């Protein structure tokens, strides 16, 4: 079966690569897709292609390139342990450097042609999408169950773009008190905070046991409408 989405790995900076997915039209607004702790694996690449089919030029940067270039991990056993080790080794200053480089590289692509660029991310990537909004000048950001956002709310005042947050009500890693802190920090601003009552952490990933199709579908519809409104 052929596909109308063209994909390739591209260089963002020396040693730093990303998975690029182009829409059928060949051009469109940019979307930086930040990975979970499991690398730019099959699921993240599929999400990139999903949003490319929706008309976005999507770049998924390989955030663990310093320690494990193009690593692809599963969601249990030794892979789970290695994923957490890579996350813990990923230094905050390196993350900010990678965020800025990825946003700049995507905005400079001829397929984006200087147009708007958004950020989307899951789990660790949700936090990175939030940091992209605070530090890299993206035009909209959508963090899904971004762990640690509530511990960096001092950066909220630097966020000037529209935000859309997605959280699971039954997230063992992100208590509802953390969600409430995010809501309070963004009250009265161009921000939406959605909580999914039947969902657990990782509910968007169809390869995980915590996948919850009704919540994933609702969240994707909201995210797509939000990104279309603010990036096209």
C-alpha positions as CSV (number, residue, x, y, z in Angstrom):
1,X,0.0,0.0,0.0
2,X,1.3,3.4,-0.9
3,X,1.0,6.4,1.3
4,X,0.7,10.1,0.5
5,X,2.9,11.0,3.5
6,X,6.6,11.2,2.8
7,X,8.9,10.6,5.7
8,X,12.7,10.7,6.3
9,X,15.2,11.3,9.0
10,X,16.8,14.7,8.7
11,X,19.7,16.5,10.5
12,X,18.7,19.1,13.0
13,X,22.3,19.8,14.2
14,X,25.5,17.8,14.1
15,X,24.6,14.4,15.6
16,X,21.0,15.5,16.3
17,X,18.4,14.1,14.0
18,X,14.6,14.1,13.7
19,X,11.9,12.2,11.9
20,X,10.2,14.4,9.4
21,X,6.7,13.6,8.0
22,X,5.3,15.8,5.1
23,X,1.6,16.2,4.4
24,X,0.1,15.2,1.1
25,X,0.1,18.8,-0.1
26,X,3.9,18.9,0.5
27,X,3.7,22.0,2.7
28,X,1.9,23.4,5.7
29,X,2.3,24.8,9.2
30,X,5.0,23.1,11.3
31,X,4.5,20.9,14.3
32,X,7.3,19.7,16.6
33,X,6.3,16.4,18.1
34,X,8.2,15.6,21.3
35,X,8.6,11.9,22.2
36,X,7.8,9.9,25.3
37,X,10.7,8.4,27.2
38,X,10.6,5.5,24.8
39,X,12.3,7.3,21.9
40,X,11.0,8.1,18.5
41,X,9.6,4.6,18.3
42,X,6.9,3.1,16.0
43,X,4.1,4.9,17.9
44,X,5.7,8.3,17.8
45,X,6.4,7.9,14.1
46,X,2.8,6.9,13.5
47,X,1.6,10.0,15.4
48,X,3.9,12.1,13.2
49,X,2.3,10.6,10.1
50,X,-1.2,11.0,11.6
51,X,-0.7,14.7,11.9
52,X,1.0,14.9,8.6
53,X,-2.2,13.5,7.0
54,X,-4.0,16.3,8.8
55,X,-1.9,18.8,6.9
56,X,1.0,19.6,9.2
57,X,4.8,19.3,8.5
58,X,5.8,17.3,11.5
59,X,9.3,16.9,13.0
60,X,9.9,14.4,15.9
61,X,13.3,15.2,17.3
62,X,15.4,12.3,18.7
63,X,15.9,13.7,22.1
64,X,18.1,11.0,23.5
65,X,20.7,11.4,20.7
66,X,23.6,12.0,23.0
67,X,23.3,8.7,24.9
68,X,21.3,6.4,22.6
69,X,20.7,7.7,19.0
70,X,17.5,6.6,17.4
71,X,16.7,4.3,20.4
72,X,13.3,2.6,20.1
73,X,11.9,1.1,23.3
74,X,8.8,-0.8,24.4
75,X,6.7,-0.2,27.5
76,X,7.7,-3.1,29.8
77,X,10.6,-4.9,31.4
78,X,14.1,-4.0,30.5
79,X,12.9,-1.4,27.9
80,X,10.9,0.4,30.6
81,X,13.9,0.5,32.9
82,X,16.2,1.8,30.2
83,X,13.7,4.5,29.2
84,X,13.7,5.8,32.7
85,X,17.5,5.8,32.9
86,X,17.7,7.8,29.6
87,X,15.1,10.3,30.9
88,X,17.0,10.8,34.2
89,X,20.3,11.3,32.2
90,X,18.6,13.9,29.9
91,X,19.9,17.2,31.4
92,X,17.5,20.2,31.5
93,X,20.0,22.5,29.7
94,X,20.4,19.9,26.9
95,X,16.6,19.7,26.6
96,X,16.3,23.4,26.2
97,X,19.0,23.4,23.6
98,X,17.3,20.6,21.7
99,X,13.9,22.3,21.9
100,X,15.2,25.5,20.4
101,X,17.2,23.8,17.7
102,X,14.2,21.6,16.6
103,X,11.8,24.6,16.5
104,X,14.3,26.7,14.6
105,X,15.1,23.9,12.1
106,X,11.4,23.2,11.4
107,X,10.6,26.9,11.0
108,X,13.4,27.2,8.5
109,X,12.2,24.2,6.3
110,X,11.0,25.3,2.9
111,X,7.8,23.2,3.4
112,X,6.9,25.5,6.3
113,X,8.1,28.6,4.5
114,X,8.3,30.7,7.6
115,X,4.8,29.9,8.7
116,X,3.6,29.1,12.1
117,X,5.1,26.3,14.2
118,X,3.4,24.5,17.1
119,X,4.5,21.9,19.7
120,X,2.9,18.7,20.7
121,X,4.2,16.1,23.1
122,X,3.4,13.1,25.3
123,X,4.6,12.4,28.9
124,X,8.2,13.7,28.9
125,X,7.4,15.2,25.5
126,X,4.4,17.0,27.1
127,X,6.8,18.8,29.4
128,X,9.1,19.6,26.5
129,X,6.1,21.0,24.5
130,X,5.4,23.3,27.5
131,X,9.0,24.4,27.6
132,X,8.8,25.1,23.9
133,X,6.0,27.5,24.6
134,X,7.9,29.1,27.4
135,X,11.3,29.4,25.7
136,X,11.2,28.8,22.0
137,X,8.5,31.0,20.6
138,X,6.1,28.4,19.2
139,X,2.7,29.6,18.1
140,X,0.6,27.0,20.0
141,X,1.4,24.1,22.2
142,X,-0.4,20.9,23.3
143,X,1.1,18.9,26.2
144,X,-0.4,15.5,26.9
145,X,0.0,14.3,30.5
146,X,3.3,16.3,30.8
147,X,5.0,15.1,33.9
148,X,6.7,17.9,35.8
149,X,4.9,20.8,34.3
150,X,3.4,21.7,37.7
151,X,7.0,21.9,39.1
152,X,8.0,24.5,36.5
153,X,5.0,26.9,36.7
154,X,7.4,29.8,37.3
155,X,7.8,29.6,33.5
156,X,4.1,30.1,32.9
157,X,4.4,33.9,32.7
158,X,6.8,33.5,29.8
159,X,4.2,31.6,27.8
160,X,2.4,33.9,25.3
161,X,0.9,31.4,22.9
162,X,-2.3,29.5,23.2
163,X,-2.1,26.2,25.2
164,X,-4.1,23.1,25.4
165,X,-3.4,20.6,28.2
166,X,-4.6,17.0,28.4
167,X,-4.6,15.0,31.6
168,X,-5.9,11.6,32.8
169,X,-7.9,11.6,36.0
170,X,-6.3,8.4,37.2
171,X,-2.7,9.3,36.5
172,X,-0.4,7.7,39.1
173,X,2.3,10.1,38.1
174,X,0.4,13.4,37.9
175,X,-2.1,13.9,40.8
176,X,-5.2,16.0,40.3
177,X,-3.6,18.6,42.6
178,X,-0.9,19.1,39.9
179,X,-3.6,19.6,37.3
180,X,-5.3,22.1,39.5
181,X,-2.0,24.0,39.9
182,X,-1.7,24.2,36.1
183,X,-5.3,25.4,35.8
184,X,-4.6,28.1,38.3
185,X,-1.4,29.2,36.7
186,X,-3.2,29.6,33.3
187,X,-6.5,31.0,34.6
188,X,-7.8,33.8,32.5
189,X,-5.4,33.2,29.7
190,X,-5.6,31.5,26.2
191,X,-5.4,28.1,27.7
192,X,-7.6,25.0,27.9
193,X,-7.2,22.2,30.5
194,X,-9.0,18.9,29.7
195,X,-9.2,16.0,32.1
196,X,-10.4,12.5,31.0
197,X,-12.4,10.8,33.7
198,X,-11.8,7.2,32.6
199,X,-8.2,7.5,31.5
200,X,-4.8,6.6,33.0
201,X,-1.3,7.9,32.1
202,X,-0.4,7.2,28.5
203,X,-4.0,6.9,27.3
204,X,-3.2,8.2,23.8
205,X,-0.7,5.4,23.0
206,X,-2.4,2.4,21.3
207,X,0.6,0.2,22.0
208,X,0.3,0.6,25.8
209,X,-2.0,-1.3,28.2
210,X,-3.3,2.1,29.4
211,X,-4.6,3.0,26.0
212,X,-8.2,4.3,26.2
213,X,-9.7,4.7,22.8
214,X,-12.6,7.0,23.8
215,X,-10.3,9.4,25.6
216,X,-7.7,9.3,22.9
217,X,-10.2,10.0,20.1
218,X,-11.8,12.9,22.1
219,X,-8.3,14.4,22.9
220,X,-7.1,14.0,19.3
221,X,-10.2,15.8,18.0
222,X,-9.7,18.6,20.4
223,X,-6.0,18.9,19.7
224,X,-6.5,18.9,16.0
225,X,-9.2,21.6,16.1
226,X,-7.0,23.7,18.4
227,X,-3.9,23.4,16.2
228,X,-5.9,24.0,13.0
229,X,-7.3,27.2,14.6
230,X,-4.0,28.6,15.7
231,X,-1.5,27.4,13.1
232,X,-3.2,27.4,9.7
